[in-house]
């Protein structure tokens, strides 16, 4: 009878050990998947950071600052003549740009007569 009880206890202990090991393995696999996801997210963030650094370099460049000053502030270099159109003419020109491309003579006509 004792050998039967001993073998039964060993069997139960083995089953419990197998359940414990399988649970641990499942947990490790989940952590491995999480690790891979975090690595992918890190790569994505590194790429975004690189793009932002490139944009920052571009925005800080002399050419970009000059372009923005010309386009948004209506400034120009020494000796240049800056032409500022009235708001209504600007809007009409923008509307015509959104439409099909007009011939040059029509653009000039629209600029001065509308």
C-alpha positions as CSV (number, residue, x, y, z in Angstrom):
1,X,0.0,0.0,0.0
2,X,2.8,2.4,0.8
3,X,4.4,2.0,-2.6
4,X,1.1,2.9,-4.2
5,X,0.6,6.0,-2.1
6,X,4.2,7.0,-2.8
7,X,3.8,6.6,-6.6
8,X,0.5,8.5,-6.4
9,X,2.1,11.4,-4.6
10,X,5.0,11.4,-7.2
11,X,2.4,11.4,-10.0
12,X,0.5,14.3,-8.4
13,X,3.7,16.2,-7.8
14,X,4.8,15.6,-11.4
15,X,1.4,16.9,-12.7
16,X,1.7,20.0,-10.6
17,X,5.2,20.6,-11.8
18,X,4.1,20.3,-15.4
19,X,1.3,22.7,-14.8
20,X,3.6,25.2,-13.1
21,X,6.2,24.9,-15.9
22,X,3.7,25.3,-18.6
23,X,2.3,28.4,-16.9
24,X,5.8,29.9,-16.6
25,X,6.4,29.1,-20.3
26,X,3.2,30.8,-21.3
27,X,4.0,33.8,-19.2
28,X,7.5,34.1,-20.8
29,X,6.0,33.9,-24.3
30,X,3.6,36.7,-23.5
31,X,6.5,38.8,-22.2
32,X,8.5,38.0,-25.3
33,X,5.6,39.3,-27.5
34,X,5.4,42.4,-25.4
35,X,9.2,42.9,-25.7
36,X,8.9,42.7,-29.5
37,X,6.1,45.2,-29.5
38,X,8.1,47.6,-27.4
39,X,11.1,47.3,-29.7
40,X,8.9,48.1,-32.7
41,X,7.5,51.1,-30.9
42,X,11.0,52.2,-30.1
43,X,12.1,52.0,-33.7
44,X,9.0,54.0,-34.7
45,X,9.8,56.7,-32.2
46,X,13.4,56.8,-33.3
47,X,12.3,57.4,-36.9
48,X,9.8,60.1,-35.8
49,X,12.6,61.7,-33.7
50,X,14.9,61.7,-36.7
51,X,12.3,63.3,-38.9
52,X,11.6,66.0,-36.2
53,X,15.4,66.7,-36.0
54,X,15.5,67.1,-39.8
55,X,12.5,69.4,-39.7
56,X,14.2,71.5,-36.9
57,X,17.4,71.8,-38.9
58,X,15.4,72.9,-42.0
59,X,13.3,75.4,-40.0
60,X,16.5,76.9,-38.4
61,X,18.2,77.3,-41.8
62,X,18.8,80.8,-43.2
63,X,17.0,79.9,-46.4
64,X,13.8,78.8,-44.6
65,X,13.8,81.9,-42.5
66,X,14.2,84.1,-45.6
67,X,11.5,82.2,-47.4
68,X,9.0,82.6,-44.5
69,X,9.8,86.3,-44.2
70,X,9.1,86.8,-47.9
71,X,5.9,84.8,-48.0
72,X,4.3,85.6,-44.7
73,X,5.6,89.0,-43.8
74,X,6.0,90.5,-47.3
75,X,9.6,91.3,-46.7
76,X,12.3,91.5,-49.4
77,X,16.1,91.9,-49.8
78,X,17.7,95.3,-50.1
79,X,17.0,96.7,-53.6
80,X,14.0,94.5,-54.2
81,X,10.6,95.9,-54.8
82,X,7.9,94.1,-52.9
83,X,4.4,94.0,-54.4
84,X,1.6,93.6,-52.0
85,X,-1.8,92.7,-53.5
86,X,-5.0,93.6,-51.8
87,X,-6.8,90.8,-50.0
88,X,-9.5,90.5,-52.5
89,X,-7.1,90.0,-55.4
90,X,-5.1,87.5,-53.4
91,X,-8.3,85.5,-52.8
92,X,-9.2,85.6,-56.5
93,X,-5.8,84.4,-57.5
94,X,-5.9,81.6,-55.0
95,X,-9.3,80.6,-56.3
96,X,-8.0,80.5,-59.9
97,X,-5.1,78.3,-58.8
98,X,-7.5,75.8,-57.2
99,X,-9.3,75.7,-60.5
100,X,-7.7,74.3,-63.7
101,X,-4.4,75.9,-64.6
102,X,-5.0,79.1,-66.6
103,X,-2.9,80.5,-69.4
104,X,-0.4,83.3,-68.3
105,X,-2.3,86.1,-70.2
106,X,-5.5,85.1,-68.4
107,X,-3.7,85.2,-65.0
108,X,-2.5,88.7,-65.7
109,X,-5.9,89.8,-66.9
110,X,-7.5,88.4,-63.8
111,X,-4.9,90.1,-61.6
112,X,-5.5,93.5,-62.9
113,X,-9.2,93.6,-63.9
114,X,-10.9,91.5,-61.3
